[in-house]
Amino acid sequence: MAYPDDVLSEGEQVVLHRHPHWKMLLLPYLLLLVTLAGGIWLAILAQDLSWATIAWIIIGAVALMVVVWGFLAPFVRWRTTHFIVTTDRVMFRMGVIKRTGIDIPLARISSVRFEHGLVDRIVGCGTLIIESSSQEPLEFDDIPNVEKVHTLLYREVNDNPYDDFGRAPREGDHPEPGRR
């Protein structure tokens, strides 16, 4: 059983499972390319030195540390960050060694909104803001297709158009215009 199916309760189904947008990996990929190019350039410069082998080892060790710290760690962080909407709750999990997470029952969500600036709109992501009845608003950054996720989450929270009125529909009731 794959994650997140192994943490679901009985009858709960995954509606949406996303990792953060690839935008958060732009700087790590740029750092990887610069490190590789710089390492190759320095290795070529060092080949004529009498101590070239030592220089190559130092260049390789520094490049390895930069790649692990600047690329590998953010990539693993991106890969192990999950934003999940189920039929019962919203789940957010992140981390490998120190795992953190939060679950928000759909019944506790009082409002859902999103924000995205020009760059976010160009690449197709944004910040999803969920307000629950008992907590400060929670912000989830770099959610891909944030407007679609916002709409989907709103529909999951408000699956019954009569929920807002506190009563079940009676025979002969007509939904408001625009509602079905």
N, C-alpha and C positions, 0 to 999 in steps of 0.2 A: 504494500500500500504506500503510495507516494504522499509527500507532504503537499497539501494540508489535510488530505483525506484521513490521515491517522489521528488527527486531533478533533475531528468533528463528533458531535453528539449524535445519538440515534435520531434518524429522520432529517438531520441537517444536511443541506446540499450547498456546494460551492456555486455561487452565482458569478463571481469575478475573482481572478487571481492575477495580480500584476507585481512586477518588480518596478523600482523607480525607472524613470525615463533614462535613455542612454545619454542624455545631456550631461548627467553627472559624471560620465566617464570621459568627457572631452579633454579636460586638463590632464588626467592621468595618461591618456593616449598620447597627447602632445608631449608630455614629459618623457614618456617611453621613447618616442621618436628622437627627441633632442638628446637624450642620454645615449642612445645607440649611435647616432650620428657623431656626437662629441667623442664618444669612446673610440669609434673607428678612426676619427681624425687624429686624436691623440696617439693612438697605437701606430698610425702611419708615421707621425712625427717622431715617435720614440724608437722606430726600428733601426735607425742609424747610430743610436747611442751605445756606448760600451756596456751599459747596464740595462739594455732593452728588456731582458727577461724580467727583471725586478719591476721596471716601469709598467710592463704589461700586466703583471700580477696586481700591482697597485691600481691601475686603471680598471681592470676587471673587477676587483673587490669593491671599489667605490661605485662603479656602474651597477654592480649587483645590489648593493645596499640601496641605491637610489631607485632602482627598478622595483625592488621588494617593497620599500616604504612608499614610493610615489605612484606605483601602478598596481602591483599585486594586491596590496592591502585594500585600496579603494575598490578594485574589481571584486574581491571576495566579499567586501561589505555590500556592494551592489547586488551580488548574486544571492546573498543570504538575507536580503531585506524583502519582505513579503507584505503586500497590501491585499487583504482578502475580504470579500463581501460574501456572506452566506445568507441563507434564508432566515437565520436567527440573530446574527451579529456581524460586526465589523471587527476584523482582526488585523493587527499590525505586529510583525515580528522582525527583529533584526539581530545580527551578531552571530559569531561562531563560538568563541571561547566564553564570552560573557553574553548570554542570550537575554534579550529583553523583549517584552511584548505587552500589548494592551488589547483587551476585548471590550467592545461597546455593544451592549444589547440593542437591537433595533428599536425596541420599545422605549428606550431611554433617550433616543436621539430627538432633540427638539427642532434643530434646523441644520441644513446642509448648504454650504455655499462654496464658491470657488473664486480664485483670483489667478490671473495670469497676465504678465506684461507682454511687451512686444516680442522679446526674444522667445518667451514661452509660447506665444501664439504661433510664431514661425516654426518652431520645432515640434509643437503639438503636445505641450504638457502644461502643468500649472500646480497650484497649491489648493488642496481640498481642505476645507475647514468644517469640522463637525462639532456642533454644540450639543451637549447632553444636559439633562435637567439638573445634574448635581455637580458638574465640573466646569472648569475653565474650557474655552474652546480648544480643540486639538487641531493642529495644523500638520498636514501630511504633504511634504514638498515633492516636486518632480513626479507627480502622478501622470502617466501617459493618458492622453485623451480625457483630460479632467472634466470637460463638459459632459461627455457621455457617461463617465463614472458618476458625476453629480446627478444626472437624470436617472440613471439606474438605481442609485442609492435612494433617491427621493421616492421612486416608485416602490422600492422594497419597503421603505418606512411607511408609506401611505398606500398600501395595496388595496385598501377599501375606501372608496370615495366618501363613505358615510362615517368614517372614523372620527372626523372633525366634529361631527354633530352629536356623537355619543349615543347614537341609536342605530339599530339595524334598519334597512329599508323595509317599508311596508308595501303591500300590494297597491298599485296605482301610483306610487312615487315615481317621479321622473328625475333623472339626474340633472344637475345643473348644466346649462349650455356649455359645450366643450368637454364635458366629462362623459365617460361611457362606462 
